[in-house]
Each structure stands twice: as structure tokens, then as C-alpha cells.
Amino acid sequence: MEIDGEVRCLVVGNGAVGTAIASRLQILDFRCQFVGRKGPVYIKSRFEGWGQITYLKIKPLSEEDLSRVNLAFITVKAYDLGGALERYLPYLPKGIPVIPLSNGAVESVVAKIAKKFPYYLWRIGICNFGVSHVSDGIYCLKSGKGGVYWGPLRALERKKQQNFEITDTEKKILSADSGQFLNWNEDILPVTRRKWLFNVVINSLAASKGLEKNGLLLNDMNQLKETFDEAYRLGVEMWGGWQNSYDKLLEEMVCLISATSENENSMVRDLRLSRRTENDYLAGLSEGRRNYEILNTLSREITVSSGQGRGRGRGRREKDS
């Protein structure tokens, strides 16, 4: 429910994706506030995109501020998603849309939290735009195409019709944006799963081989296709048949690699910076399953490269609906 007719948006996660979304919302004249993965943060950032420079200066939130929010974007990494939701949901007003945008197969994570907090309007979404971290607090939109897409999470046992309907708050945001960056999709799951398929191949293969730019994947088309074969089959095993044909999805993935050929791969960058990766929610989902020799090898190589000797298989145990 909106207070005084004003839309107040919360962005959980103050990285590049969260900064881009907050910048877009500020351009559209919506109030936007941040909390970090572990708590309220003071934000002072510069974002260059959509033909202008946006300056964000946002004070840390209080519990009272959180109680006045009427829509929340969750932009943390997949491995932080469950913890971030558990931390902040008790302070948010009931009945608002909650929009997780983590990369990887996170439907099961969201569905699990949604059962514990059923009084929110649960969404699922993706980001498919490029943004670069130029320096401390400075970000730049890298691509003119792509954006944020979200829709209703339909993988809940107790389905309520209002969970599937777009709210007035979402309509206001989408109307102001006019489809330039923020988008609603009634049938979002095929979109999120398509992105998962491409990321399993592109990110996992690039990270395991240390390929800094996506375009280097095209130097070995046999390897690329063999990896795609297994990821495609894994998707069928987890979710059933794909909406699009094998050949069409393969062609779309190759086109995506070509279009982003000069981009530094995000998982390669995480390994270079000694950050934890989202492997458990990508190729790591193959572990413990039969006939996925390539994906299992890629997953193990990424784990070794990351230097993380932690317990494995969280993503595998949390099978998606």
C-alpha cells in the first residue's frame, strides 16, 4: 500500500546492478533507498547511463523507513539471497511486491522463503544489461539494450490470484519507464531459465578456462556446443522441456556471445578478485547427477580456482520446482 500516493522503492544490495536500478528509479522521480547485504549503508555513487549522469546520495535507513517501503528489488548474489530476505522481510510492510534478481537458478530459494513469509507478493526476475564498475562509487551502463524483467513466481504450493496480478505500484514504475529499462512479464519463468542456460555455458566455461572476454569462447565451437548439450539436458531434467527448440537456443546463445565478445566475463572477474562465485546455482547444479561429466568438471575447476574448500552441494539440494 502506498503512503500519501508516493512510491518508495527499496534496493537490497548496493553493487553495480543495484546502483543501476536505483539510478533509473531516481531518473523517473521515484524515491529509492538502499540497504546492503548485511545492513543499512550510506550510498554516494555516480552512474552514467541513458545519456546522462545520475548522482546517488542516500542515507542509511531506519526501521521506520523500511516500514514505509512499498516495493523491494533484491539484487544480491544468489548465495546471499536467502540470508538477505530473512534479514529484511520482517521489517517490510506486508503485501508489497518483492522482486529477487539474483543470477542463477534461485526459484527454490525464493519459494522456500515465500512459504515462510507468504504475505508478500512474490516475484522472480532477471537482469540482462551490462554495467561496468569504473572505480570506487562510479558505474557506467555498457549496453543500450537489455534491462530488468520480472513477473509472478508461480512455483508456490499455495497459489493466490493476487500474487499473479501486477500491482498499481508496479504499473506506475513501468508506465514512467515506458519499457526502456524496466519490464513486466506475465510468463517470466521461461525467461529466467533461458538466462540460466546461457550463463551455465558462458560463465562456467569462461571461468574454468580463464577466458577474460566472452568472445574467446567462440574459438572452440565444439567445446561450446558440448557444454551447451549438457546444460540443455540438465534444464530438461530439472524443469521439463524448453519452450524453444535446441537449435534456436543454441543460435541465440552464440549471438549473445558475439554481441558481448569484448565484455569481461563476470565469473572470471569474480575469480580474479578472489570473490565467491555463483557456481552452486549454475554448473554446480549438475553435481550428484549422472551423465554430466563436462558440467561436473567445470564446477569442480571453478571451486578449486576460487580456493573455497567449503561444503558443496547447496544448490544441488535445493532443487527448483
MARDRENVEX-317816 format. One record per residue (C-alpha): residue in three letters; x negated, y, z negated. Coordinates in pm, 1 decimal. Each point is the difference from the previous one (the first is absolute). Example, Ala and Ser with C-alpha at 12.3 -4.5 7.8 and 13.67 -1.06 7.14 Angstrom:
NODE resn       c1       c2       c3
NODE  Ala  -1230.0   -450.0   -780.0
NODE  Ser   -137.0    344.0     66.0
This chain:
NODE resn       c1       c2       c3
NODE  Met      0.0      0.0      0.0
NODE  Glu   -138.8    340.7     94.9
NODE  Ile    -32.5    272.6   -260.8
NODE  Asp    127.0    341.2    107.6
NODE  Gly      4.6   -127.9    358.5
NODE  Glu   -381.5     -5.2     15.1
NODE  Val   -193.1   -300.4    127.4
NODE  Arg   -286.4    -91.7   -231.8
NODE  Cys   -235.9   -262.0    141.1
NODE  Leu   -256.9   -200.6   -189.7
NODE  Val   -310.2   -147.4    164.4
NODE  Val   -170.7   -273.6   -198.8
NODE  Gly   -359.5    -25.9    121.5
NODE  Asn   -215.6    299.6     82.7
NODE  Gly   -210.0   -146.7    279.7
NODE  Ala      2.2     83.6    369.8
NODE  Val    345.6   -145.7     71.5
NODE  Gly    161.2    163.7   -302.4
NODE  Thr   -161.0    333.5     85.3
NODE  Ala    128.5    -19.5    358.2
NODE  Ile    355.9    -72.0   -113.3
NODE  Ala     -7.0    272.8   -264.0
NODE  Ser   -136.5    248.2    255.2
NODE  Arg    278.3    -83.5    243.0
NODE  Leu    263.8     40.5   -271.1
NODE  Gln   -145.0    337.1    -99.8
NODE  Ile      6.5    114.7    362.0
NODE  Leu    369.2    -95.7      4.6
NODE  Asp     55.7    210.7   -315.6
NODE  Phe     69.1   -288.8   -235.4
NODE  Arg   -139.8     -5.9   -351.4
NODE  Cys   -258.4   -273.6    -33.2
NODE  Gln   -198.4   -111.8   -301.0
NODE  Phe   -271.5   -259.9    -55.3
NODE  Val    -92.3   -261.5   -249.1
NODE  Gly   -310.2   -211.5     40.4
NODE  Arg    -18.6   -375.1    -28.4
NODE  Lys    -85.9     24.0   -370.1
NODE  Gly    172.3    321.8   -102.9
NODE  Pro     83.5    364.2     76.2
NODE  Val   -267.5    182.0    196.6
NODE  Tyr    -75.9    356.9    101.3
NODE  Ile     -8.8     26.1    378.9
NODE  Lys   -186.0    260.9    197.8
NODE  Ser    -31.5   -111.5    361.3
NODE  Arg    -19.1    130.0    353.4
NODE  Phe    171.0   -188.4    281.4
NODE  Glu    -35.5     76.5    369.8
NODE  Gly    277.0   -135.9    220.7
NODE  Trp    300.1     88.3    217.2
NODE  Gly   -181.9    307.0    129.2
NODE  Gln    -51.8    164.7   -337.2
NODE  Ile   -190.9    -15.6   -326.8
NODE  Thr    193.5    -82.8   -316.9
NODE  Tyr   -133.9     69.5   -347.3
NODE  Leu    130.6   -213.5   -285.1
NODE  Lys    -29.6    124.9   -355.6
NODE  Ile    205.0   -215.4   -232.3
NODE  Lys    -10.8     -7.7   -380.1
NODE  Pro     18.2   -324.5   -198.7
NODE  Leu    353.3   -120.2    -67.5
NODE  Ser    170.3    -35.4   -334.3
NODE  Glu    257.4   -266.4    -87.1
NODE  Glu    266.8    268.8     41.8
NODE  Asp   -126.3     70.3    353.5
NODE  Leu     23.9   -369.8     85.1
NODE  Ser    358.1    -10.7   -126.8
NODE  Arg     96.9    262.1    261.3
NODE  Val   -139.2   -185.2    303.6
NODE  Asn    253.7   -123.8    255.2
NODE  Leu   -221.2   -195.7    241.9
NODE  Ala   -335.9   -175.0    -42.4
NODE  Phe   -262.3   -105.2    255.8
NODE  Ile   -242.4   -262.5   -134.3
NODE  Thr   -327.8     22.8    195.1
NODE  Val   -240.1   -207.4   -211.2
NODE  Lys   -195.3   -302.5    124.2
NODE  Ala    183.4   -333.0      6.0
NODE  Tyr   -191.6   -137.9   -298.4
NODE  Asp    106.5    303.5   -208.2
NODE  Leu    362.3      5.4    112.7
NODE  Gly    154.4   -215.6   -271.6
NODE  Gly   -186.8    180.2   -276.5
NODE  Ala     86.7    345.7    133.1
NODE  Leu    369.6    -84.2     22.7
NODE  Glu      3.4   -149.0   -350.4
NODE  Arg   -171.0    311.4   -135.2
NODE  Tyr    223.8    269.6    149.4
NODE  Leu    344.3   -149.4     59.2
NODE  Pro    107.7     28.2   -367.2
NODE  Tyr    -38.9    380.0     26.2
NODE  Leu    185.3     49.0    329.2
NODE  Pro    374.0     63.8     22.1
NODE  Lys    211.8   -296.5     96.7
NODE  Gly    154.5    -20.1    343.6
NODE  Ile   -276.2    172.2    198.4
NODE  Pro   -167.9   -149.7    309.5
NODE  Val   -337.8   -158.7    -75.2
NODE  Ile   -213.8    -40.5    313.0
NODE  Pro   -313.5   -219.0    -27.3
NODE  Leu   -240.3     54.2    292.1
NODE  Ser   -284.7   -235.5    -90.6
NODE  Asn   -188.3   -180.1    276.2
NODE  Gly     41.7   -377.9     23.9
NODE  Ala    270.3   -252.8    -82.0
NODE  Val    143.9    158.5   -314.7
NODE  Glu    368.2    -91.5     33.1
NODE  Ser    -26.6   -255.5   -278.5
NODE  Val   -167.6    252.0   -231.2
NODE  Val    277.8    252.4     56.1
NODE  Ala    275.2   -261.2    -29.0
NODE  Lys   -142.4   -119.4   -332.0
NODE  Ile     -4.5    352.8   -144.2
NODE  Ala    343.5     71.4    148.9
NODE  Lys    147.7   -288.4   -199.0
NODE  Lys   -135.5    156.5   -316.9
NODE  Phe    115.2    351.3     99.3
NODE  Pro    316.0    -65.3    205.4
NODE  Tyr    143.5    349.2    -50.6
NODE  Tyr   -215.0    164.6    269.5
NODE  Leu     62.2     12.5    373.9
NODE  Trp   -281.3   -222.4    120.0
NODE  Arg   -173.4     64.9    329.8
NODE  Ile   -299.1   -143.4    182.8
NODE  Gly   -212.3    188.5    248.7
NODE  Ile   -322.3     44.7    192.4
NODE  Cys   -237.1    274.5    106.8
NODE  Asn   -152.9    -26.9    346.5
NODE  Phe   -175.2    333.4     37.4
NODE  Gly   -370.4     75.9    -18.5
NODE  Val   -139.3    237.1   -260.2
NODE  Ser   -364.6     65.6    -82.3
NODE  His   -154.5    101.6   -330.8
NODE  Val   -230.6    279.4    115.2
NODE  Ser   -146.4     79.9   -341.8
NODE  Asp    112.0     31.8   -360.1
NODE  Gly    360.7    127.4      5.7
NODE  Ile      1.6     60.6    378.5
NODE  Tyr    197.3   -220.2    239.5
NODE  Cys     80.3     11.6    371.3
NODE  Leu    271.8   -167.4    205.7
NODE  Lys   -182.1   -199.4    268.6
NODE  Ser    282.9    -96.3    234.5
NODE  Gly    295.5    177.6    153.4
NODE  Lys    205.0   -320.3      0.1
NODE  Gly    123.4   -215.1   -281.7
NODE  Gly    151.4     88.9   -332.3
NODE  Val    189.5   -140.4   -296.7
NODE  Tyr    282.7   -249.9     47.4
NODE  Trp    223.2   -144.7   -269.0
NODE  Gly    330.9   -178.0    -42.0
NODE  Pro    200.9   -216.0   -240.8
NODE  Leu   -163.1   -297.4   -168.0
NODE  Arg    236.7   -283.7     86.0
NODE  Ala   -196.4   -276.2   -171.2
NODE  Leu    182.2     37.7   -331.7
NODE  Glu    211.0   -280.0   -146.3
NODE  Arg    267.4    238.1   -127.4
NODE  Lys     88.9    205.6    303.6
NODE  Lys    189.6    322.7    -51.5
NODE  Gln    138.1    195.2    291.4
NODE  Gln   -130.9    332.8   -129.1
NODE  Asn   -353.3   -139.5      9.5
NODE  Phe     28.7    -19.3    377.4
NODE  Glu    146.2    344.1     63.2
NODE  Ile   -209.8    309.4     55.9
NODE  Thr     46.3    262.5   -271.8
NODE  Asp     70.2    371.1     37.1
NODE  Thr   -347.8     76.9   -133.9
NODE  Glu   -161.1   -213.3    269.7
NODE  Lys    223.2    155.0    262.9
NODE  Lys   -110.0    351.0   -100.7
NODE  Ile   -367.2    -91.4     29.5
NODE  Leu     40.9   -180.1    330.9
NODE  Ser    215.2    277.1    146.8
NODE  Ala   -259.0    262.5    -89.3
NODE  Asp   -279.6   -208.8    149.9
NODE  Ser    193.5    -78.2    322.9
NODE  Gly   -180.5   -330.3     47.7
NODE  Gln   -343.3    154.1     37.0
NODE  Phe   -156.0   -191.7   -287.2
NODE  Leu    263.1   -142.5   -239.4
NODE  Asn    235.4   -270.1    127.6
NODE  Trp    283.3   -224.2   -123.6
NODE  Asn     42.4   -350.7    144.4
NODE  Glu    301.3   -213.3    -90.3
NODE  Asp   -186.8   -316.7     99.1
NODE  Ile   -341.4     75.4   -149.0
NODE  Leu   -124.4   -351.9    -82.5
NODE  Pro    -95.2    -94.0    359.6
NODE  Val   -199.1    325.7     12.0
NODE  Thr   -186.2    -67.6   -324.6
NODE  Arg    -74.1   -357.2    100.9
NODE  Arg   -129.1    106.3    342.2
NODE  Lys   -239.2    238.7   -171.9
NODE  Trp   -105.8   -278.9   -235.2
NODE  Leu    -76.7   -224.2    299.5
NODE  Phe   -217.2    261.9    168.0
NODE  Asn   -178.8     91.2   -322.2
NODE  Val    -77.5   -362.3    -82.9
NODE  Val   -181.5    -29.7    330.8
NODE  Ile   -154.0    345.4     37.2
NODE  Asn    -98.0     75.3   -359.3
NODE  Ser   -100.1   -349.7   -105.3
NODE  Leu   -202.9    -74.1    312.2
NODE  Ala   -172.6    338.4      1.0
NODE  Ala    -79.5    -20.3   -371.5
NODE  Ser   -137.7   -353.1     11.2
NODE  Lys   -224.8     85.6    296.7
NODE  Gly    -97.0    346.4   -120.6
NODE  Leu    139.7    174.6    308.3
NODE  Glu     18.7    366.8    -93.8
NODE  Lys    223.6    101.9    291.7
NODE  Asn    315.3   -176.9    113.0
NODE  Gly   -103.3      1.9    365.3
NODE  Leu   -284.0   -244.5    -68.1
NODE  Leu    263.4   -270.4    -49.0
NODE  Leu     58.5      1.4    376.5
NODE  Asn   -353.1   -127.6     64.1
NODE  Asp    110.2   -354.3    -88.6
NODE  Met    349.5    -55.9    134.0
NODE  Asn     -6.9   -376.3    -68.6
NODE  Gln    -70.0     61.8   -366.9
NODE  Leu    268.6    267.5    -11.3
NODE  Lys    259.5   -227.9    157.7
NODE  Glu    -86.6   -299.7   -220.5
NODE  Thr     40.4    216.6   -311.4
NODE  Phe    329.8    135.3    132.1
NODE  Asp    119.7   -359.3     61.1
NODE  Glu    -42.6    -90.8   -365.0
NODE  Ala    147.3    325.2   -133.4
NODE  Tyr    300.6    -42.7    229.5
NODE  Arg     54.8   -356.7   -128.2
NODE  Leu    -42.9    110.6   -361.5
NODE  Gly    270.6    261.7     49.2
NODE  Val    236.1   -264.6    135.9
NODE  Glu    -73.4   -224.1   -298.6
NODE  Met     70.7    278.8   -249.6
NODE  Trp    294.3    177.3    164.5
NODE  Gly    126.2   -197.8    299.1
NODE  Gly    -10.8     94.2    366.7
NODE  Trp   -116.2    337.4    128.5
NODE  Gln    242.3    236.3    171.6
NODE  Asn   -243.0     57.2    288.3
NODE  Ser   -178.4   -260.6    208.8
NODE  Tyr   -354.5   -114.6    -68.7
NODE  Asp   -128.2    158.9    321.4
NODE  Lys    166.4    334.2    -68.3
NODE  Leu   -136.8     23.0   -353.6
NODE  Leu   -348.2    -93.9    116.6
NODE  Glu     14.4    264.3    271.9
NODE  Glu    121.3    263.4   -248.3
NODE  Met   -284.6    -85.1   -237.6
NODE  Val   -264.6     31.7    273.0
NODE  Cys    150.8    335.1    102.7
NODE  Leu    -14.1    114.7   -362.0
NODE  Ile   -366.5    -95.3    -25.1
NODE  Ser    -72.8    189.4    322.2
NODE  Ala    187.7    307.0   -122.4
NODE  Thr   -194.0     -1.7   -329.5
NODE  Ser   -329.4   -121.7    143.9
NODE  Glu   -205.6    284.6   -150.8
NODE  Asn    162.6    -20.4   -342.9
NODE  Glu   -198.0   -133.1   -293.3
NODE  Asn    178.3   -308.3   -125.3
NODE  Ser    156.1     63.6   -341.0
NODE  Met    -97.7   -333.9   -152.9
NODE  Val   -356.5     35.0    127.6
NODE  Arg     -9.4    341.2   -164.9
NODE  Asp    127.5   -147.3   -327.6
NODE  Leu   -278.5   -259.2      5.2
NODE  Arg   -260.6    263.8     85.2
NODE  Leu    113.4    208.0   -296.9
NODE  Ser     14.2   -307.3   -228.4
NODE  Arg    374.7     31.7    -39.8
NODE  Arg    244.8   -279.2    -55.8
NODE  Thr    176.3   -108.3    319.9
NODE  Glu    356.9   -110.1     75.1
NODE  Asn   -122.7   -340.3    113.5
NODE  Asp    238.7   -188.7   -232.5
NODE  Tyr    294.2    150.9    189.8
NODE  Leu   -143.0    -54.6    349.8
NODE  Ala   -216.9   -297.2    103.4
NODE  Gly    -12.6   -111.5   -364.2
NODE  Leu    359.5   -121.3     30.2
NODE  Ser   -132.3   -295.2    201.8
NODE  Glu   -196.9   -142.7   -291.7
NODE  Gly    146.7   -319.5   -138.4
NODE  Arg    178.9    -68.0    327.4
NODE  Arg   -100.0   -256.9    261.9
NODE  Asn   -123.0     64.8    353.7
NODE  Tyr   -121.9    357.5    -46.9
NODE  Glu   -373.4    -56.3     26.4
NODE  Ile    -76.8    337.0    158.3
NODE  Leu    207.3    210.9   -240.7
NODE  Asn   -129.2   -191.4   -302.4
NODE  Thr   -357.1     61.4    116.7
NODE  Leu     63.8    370.5     57.9
NODE  Ser    162.1     33.0   -341.7
NODE  Arg   -292.4   -168.1   -175.7
NODE  Glu   -255.6    210.7    189.1
NODE  Ile    180.8    319.7   -101.4
NODE  Thr     10.1   -113.9   -362.7
NODE  Val   -374.2    -69.3      3.5
NODE  Ser    -74.1    332.5    171.2
NODE  Ser    205.5    186.5   -258.5
NODE  Gly   -195.1   -160.3   -283.2
NODE  Gln    322.6    -73.7   -185.9
NODE  Gly    -21.3   -326.7   -183.4
NODE  Arg    344.9     42.7   -148.5
NODE  Gly    279.6   -253.9     -3.6
NODE  Arg    135.2    -70.6    344.4
NODE  Gly    340.1    -71.4    141.2
NODE  Arg    229.5    266.5   -142.9
NODE  Gly    127.2     82.1    347.1
NODE  Arg     36.4   -370.5     75.2
NODE  Arg    211.8    -67.1   -307.8
NODE  Glu    230.9    292.8     63.1
NODE  Lys    158.6   -137.8    315.7
NODE  Asp    218.5    240.6    190.6
NODE  Ser    370.1    -62.7     40.8
